Amino acid sequence: MNTLERALALRKSAHLRSKEPMRVFLNRLREPRRILGLVERSRIHPATKLEARRLFLVSVSAAFEAYWREFVRINVDKHQVPVSTISHLKRASFSLGDVQRIIGKKLTLGELIASSYSFQGTDAVNAALSEILQVKLFTEFGEAEFTIREVPRKNRSKKRPLASALIRGRQILKGTCPAIERCFVIRHETVHNTGTIFRVRDRETRLMENAAWQFNAFLGMHLESRFQEIWGRR
């Protein structure tokens, strides 16, 4: 499937889109998580639970990809980036017939760029966004800092100060990338091979899902400002 075909196929899932990429990620996992919960609480054969966990991780991988595809689409269209600004992108090429279909279907630049890249894993996200923005993404993100503050409860004692913690991008990458890459390895084995090699524990599925959420949340926050900084001044 080429870029244009992929963009048109994604158009068919427009009802699943959201103005917030994280909402797309969470929505994609709502029902798979519910099904896995039912399986985990049942008294069925352990082999069935193992299969359910592997299939849930296939959904986590799909949600991860959907997040980044929507993230790129939304931000490229949001900033109304001129074609001259991204002339360095060589990933997609179109014939005159393709151009006619693009114009006829009113495909946006964001849809075409988002459909030109793979987001199957953290390395793929790094490569894609580094090329689109012309930055060394993981190197740059590794130096970023985030302050996490406790949200106060109404009945909280005012004598106790609110908790806060400083976390750096390199800590996030170190804590999430291995789990996400393992998730995609399991996804590939499950989809393309026998699907029975990995004996995933319940705790592992939750760790991988959480790693995907953290990676998307923190790197997404960083990139939101970088899109504005880079393309806002061009």
N, C-alpha and C positions, 0 to 999 in steps of 0.2 A: 504494500500500500504506500503510494507516494504522499508527499506533503499535502497536495490538494485533496486527494481522496480522504486522507485522514482528517483534514479540516472539515470537509463536508460531512463525514461520519460523526464527528463531534457535534456538529450542528444539530443532529438528531437527538442528542442528549441535552439540548438547551434547557429543558425543564428541570434538570438537575443542577443547573448553575446557581451561583449566588454572588452577591457583591463582595462577599468575604470568602477568600480561599479556604480559610480554616473551617467555615461552615460546610463547604463541600467535603472536606476531609472527614468531619464528624458525621455528616449525613450518610456518607458512603459506608461507614462502619456501624451505624446504629443497629440495623437488622442482623448482620453477621455476629455482632457482639451478643445480641439477645439469643440467637440460636445457640451460640457456643455456651452461654450461661445455662440454657436448658439441658444441653448435653452434659456439662460438667456436674450438674446437680442430680442427674439420673443415675440409675444403677445398671447401665448398659455395659457391654464388654469393653475392657480397656483399649482394645485395638480400635474401636469406634471412636473413642475419645481422642486417641492419637490422630486419627484421620480428620476429625473435626478441628483440632488445633492447627493442623497443617493447612487446611482449607481456609481457616480464619486468617492465617498469615498471608495467604494469597490475596485476601481482601485488604489486609493492611498495606501490602505492596501496591495494590490498585489505588487505594486511597492516597497513598504517598505520591504516586504519579499524577493523580487527578489534582492534588493540591498545587503542585508546581506548574502544571499545564495551565490551570486557571490563574495562578499568580502571574505568570508571564503574560498571558492574554490580557488580563485586567490592567496591568501596569503599562504595557506598551500602548494600549488604546487610551488609557487615562491621560497619559502625558502627550498624546497626539504627536508622536515622534515623527519627524520628517524622514522620508526614505533616504535622503542624503546622509543623515546621521548614522544610519545602520548599513551603509553601503558595503561595509567590511564583511557582512554576513554572506557566506558563500554556500550555506547549507541547502538552500532551496533555489531551484531554477524552474522557469515556467515557459512553456511554448505559447505561441499566439493563441492557440485554442484554449489553453489553460487560462490565459488572461481574460478571454471572453467569458469563461465560466466564473472566474473570480468576480468580474464586474457584474455579471448577471445575478449571481447569488449574493452580491454585496458583502463578500467576505472581508473582514477587517484585517489590518496589518497584524494586530495582536493574535488573531486566530491562525494566520499563516506562520508566524514565527513560533508560536507555541506548538504547532504541529510539526515543526521542522526538527525538533530535538527529542531525544529520549531522556526520560527522567527516572530510569530504572536503577536507583541507588544513589548514594551520596556523591560518589565520584562523578556520576553522570550529571547531577545537579551542578556540581562545582564547574565541570567543563562547559556546560551550556550557559550558565549565567556569567562565567568569566568571559566567554566569547561575546555574548550579547552586550555586556557592559564594558568590555575591554579592561578588566581588572583581574588581579589575582585574588579571587574571592575568598578562599579558605585562609590564605595568608593575611588578608585584610581583616576578615571576620575574627581570626584568632586573637587579634589585638583589641577587639571591641570589648567593652565592659557593660554589664547590666546590673542594676541595683534592684533587688527584690525586697519589697516591704510588706509587712503583715497588714492585712486589712482589719481594722478594729471592729470588734463586736459592740453592740449597744450596751451590753451589761459588763463590759470590760472594766477592770480596775484601772483608774487613771494613774495610779502610782507606778504601775509597771510600764516601762517604755516599750514602744512597738519594736518588734524584732525586724532586723534587716540584714541582708547578706549581699556581698558583691561577688558576681560570677563573671568569668572571662569567657570569651568565645572559644579559646582553645580547650577550656574545660568541657564546654558543651560538645565540641567535636569529639573529644576523647571519650566522653561518656555516652555518646549516641551512635557514632558512625559504625563501630564494630557490630552492634546489635542490629542496625538497619541492614548492613551488608549481609549478615547471617540470615535475616528475614528474606532477602531477595535470593539468596542461595537456596533456601528451603522452597521458596516460591517456584524457582526454576526447576528444581528436582520434582516437585509435586505436579507441575503443569506439563513438563516435557518428558519425564522419565517414569520410573516405577512409582515414585511418590511415597515409598515406605522406608527409605533409609533413615530419615531423621525421626527420633523418638522425643518429641517436644513435650516438656512438662508444662503444666498450667501456668506456673509462675513465669516461665520463659515467654509465653505468648503475651502476657501483660507487660513484661519488660520491653519487648520489641515494639508493641503498640505505643507505649509511653515514650520510648526513644524517638519514634517517628514523630510523635506530637511535639516533643521538646525541640527537635531539630527544626521542624517546620516553623514553630512559633518564634524561636529566637532568631534564626537566620532570616525568616520572613520580616520581622521587625527591623532588622539591620538593613535589609534590602529595600524596604519601603522608603527609607530616607535616602539611600544611595541612588535610587532611580531619580528622585527629585533633584538631588545634588548634581548628578552627572548630566542628565538631560535638561534640567531646568536652566542651566547656564550656557547651553549650546545654542 
